[in-house]
Amino acid sequence: MTFVQELRRKTIHLASSVIPITYWFLSKDLILAFLIPGMLLAIAIDYFRYHSDWFERFINKYFGSIIRESERKRLTGASFVLIADVVAIILFPKMIAIVGLLMLSVGDTAAALVGRGIGKHKIYQNKTWEGTLGFIIFGTIAANFVPGIPVYAAFAAAVAGALVELSFNALDDNIIIPVASGLVLMLVLSI
């Protein structure tokens, strides 16, 4: 995937920040009333995409340039993001879920764009120190906009998310990032 394709993909990823921001203003039940059908629709689209040649061609015509090769016959990142949204909102108190989802939308985007844009020092597979640092910096900044989250706790959540983003490839990191960030944030805030 070229940098421009990754930029398009991550612009959509960053746009998913609208979910934790919207959750700030809505109740858990109301946001889930929108997200669960959206998640099921995304999963259904992926299912039909890899079971119907016609539908796969249709999706590829509009989104093929931002679908990774590894996603051709499995769920796309979009489906995993919506699954992560639902899981985080169900698992965590509101502010913890919001931080975890910001780590996913902002931190993961920063890791990819910084890593691909200026990353020179490889750490693991195709990951770089610069991308990991980008995740930590931008994830911490994003979490600092959430009231009641101290800087040290935001930083700990960002480090947890960055480590997960760095090391998980088999299981989609879009689900693991908000869960790991949320668990570490809860732990740090309880100390």
C-alpha positions in Angstrom: 0.0 0.0 0.0 1.4 3.4 -1.0 1.7 6.3 1.5 -1.2 8.1 -0.3 -3.4 5.0 0.0 -2.4 4.6 3.7 -3.2 8.3 4.2 -6.7 7.8 2.7 -7.2 4.8 4.9 -6.0 6.5 8.1 -8.1 9.6 7.3 -11.2 7.3 7.6 -9.6 5.8 10.7 -9.1 9.2 12.3 -12.7 10.1 11.4 -13.8 7.3 13.7 -12.9 9.8 16.5 -16.5 11.0 16.0 -17.6 7.9 17.9 -15.9 8.6 21.2 -16.7 12.3 20.9 -20.3 11.5 20.3 -20.4 9.1 23.2 -19.4 12.0 25.4 -22.8 13.5 24.8 -24.9 10.3 24.6 -25.9 7.6 27.0 -24.3 4.1 26.7 -27.7 2.6 25.6 -28.2 5.3 22.9 -24.8 5.1 21.3 -25.0 1.3 21.3 -28.4 1.5 19.6 -26.5 3.1 16.7 -23.2 1.2 16.9 -24.5 -2.3 17.1 -26.6 -2.2 13.9 -23.6 -0.3 12.2 -21.3 -3.1 13.3 -23.6 -5.8 12.1 -24.0 -4.0 8.7 -20.2 -3.7 8.3 -19.7 -7.4 9.1 -22.5 -8.3 6.7 -20.9 -6.2 3.9 -17.6 -8.0 4.5 -19.4 -11.4 4.5 -21.1 -10.7 1.2 -17.9 -9.1 -0.2 -16.0 -12.4 0.1 -18.9 -14.6 -0.9 -20.2 -12.7 -3.9 -17.9 -11.9 -6.9 -20.3 -9.2 -8.1 -20.4 -7.5 -4.6 -16.6 -7.8 -4.2 -16.1 -6.1 -7.6 -18.5 -3.3 -6.5 -16.8 -2.8 -3.2 -13.3 -2.9 -4.8 -14.4 -0.3 -7.3 -14.9 2.3 -4.6 -12.7 1.0 -1.7 -10.3 -1.4 -3.2 -7.3 1.0 -3.0 -7.6 1.2 0.8 -8.3 -2.5 1.5 -5.2 -4.3 2.6 -4.3 -7.6 0.9 -4.7 -9.4 4.2 -8.3 -8.1 4.4 -9.4 -9.5 1.0 -10.8 -12.6 2.6 -11.5 -11.5 6.2 -13.1 -8.6 8.0 -11.8 -5.2 7.1 -10.3 -2.7 9.5 -13.6 -0.8 9.4 -15.5 -3.8 10.8 -12.9 -4.3 13.5 -13.1 -0.6 14.5 -16.9 -0.9 14.9 -16.4 -4.2 16.9 -13.9 -2.4 19.1 -16.2 0.5 19.7 -19.0 -1.8 20.9 -16.6 -3.9 23.0 -15.0 -0.9 24.7 -18.3 0.8 25.4 -19.8 -2.3 26.9 -16.7 -3.2 29.0 -15.6 0.1 30.4 -17.0 3.1 32.2 -17.6 6.0 29.8 -14.4 8.0 30.3 -12.2 4.9 30.1 -14.0 3.8 26.9 -13.6 7.2 25.3 -9.8 7.3 26.0 -9.4 3.7 24.7 -11.3 4.6 21.5 -9.2 7.8 21.1 -6.1 5.7 21.4 -7.4 3.6 18.5 -8.5 6.5 16.2 -5.7 9.0 17.0 -2.8 6.9 18.3 -3.1 4.2 15.7 -3.4 6.8 12.9 -0.3 8.6 14.2 1.7 5.4 14.4 0.9 4.5 10.8 1.5 8.0 9.3 4.5 8.9 11.3 6.0 5.5 10.8 5.5 5.4 7.1 6.2 9.1 6.6 9.5 9.6 8.5 10.1 6.2 10.2 13.7 5.0 9.6 14.5 2.8 12.6 12.8 -0.6 12.4 11.7 -2.3 15.6 9.5 -5.2 14.7 8.3 -6.4 11.3 7.3 -3.2 9.4 7.0 -1.0 12.6 9.4 1.8 13.5 10.5 3.6 16.6 9.2 6.9 15.1 5.7 5.4 14.5 5.5 4.0 18.1 6.6 7.4 19.5 4.0 9.1 17.3 1.3 6.8 18.8 2.5 7.7 22.4 2.7 11.4 21.8 -0.6 11.9 19.9 -2.5 9.3 22.0 -1.4 11.1 25.2 -2.5 14.5 23.7 -5.9 13.1 22.6 -6.5 11.6 26.0 -5.7 14.9 27.7 -8.9 16.3 26.2 -10.9 13.9 28.3 -11.9 15.6 31.6 -10.5 13.8 34.7 -7.7 11.9 33.0 -4.4 13.0 34.4 -1.4 13.3 32.1 0.5 10.3 33.7 -2.6 8.1 33.2 -3.1 9.2 29.6 0.6 8.5 29.0 0.3 5.0 30.5 -2.7 4.3 28.3 -0.9 5.5 25.2 2.2 3.4 26.0 -0.1 0.3 26.4 -1.9 1.0 23.1 1.5 1.6 21.3 2.9 -1.7 22.6 -0.2 -3.5 21.4 -0.1 -1.8 18.0 3.6 -2.7 17.7 3.2 -6.4 18.5 -0.2 -7.7 17.5 -0.7 -8.8 13.9 -2.5 -12.1 14.1 -5.5 -10.7 16.0 -6.5 -7.3 14.6 -5.0 -4.5 16.8 -8.1 -2.4 16.2 -9.8 -4.5 18.9 -6.8 -5.0 21.2 -5.7 -1.3 21.3 -8.8 0.1 23.1 -9.0 -2.9 25.4 -5.4 -2.7 26.5 -5.4 1.1 26.8 -8.6 0.9 28.9 -7.4 -1.8 31.2 -4.1 0.0 31.8 -5.9 3.3 32.4 -8.3 1.7 34.9 -5.3 0.1 36.7 -3.3 3.4 36.8 -6.3 5.4 38.0 -7.0 2.9 40.8 -3.5 3.1 42.3 
